[in-house]
């Protein structure tokens, strides 16, 4: 999650956490771009990519959105994982984002809680999340949400297919 910059909006009276719908694609795309920019990355995502990956013939990800007064104010993206040696299903909380001004109201906690419910309903044994080494705010947040630190060992390799 990112830090607020002198902006706090009063907590909305009602925040709904729900599965993303096709009508959410532009706002979801915008929030993904904001999170990428916060991390110094250039977002290459498009609403068309999101539509393919959320609602296409082979859905690849699941997205939850936080909505207040008809506006999307946060999201979580979940990606399936598998530990073959253990025969255990998992879900990676790949992205968690709450818009500037809405942080500190528990919206991130609600998104994590619903992500946990989604993973449980999908038959998962665990929910996983990563945070950059120096992102101590995120580390404290996830530990507060009962995630246990798991040191990463080894290297990950990547090969382009296309």
Secondary structure, DSSP 4 states (H G I P E B T S, - for coil): -PPP-S--PPPPS--EEEE--GGGHHHHHHHHHHHHHHTT------HHHHHHHHHSTT---EEEEEEETTEEEEEEEEEEEEETTTTEEEEEEEEEEE-TTSTTSSHHHHHHHHHHHHHHHTT-SEEE----TT-HHHHHHHHHTT-------S--------
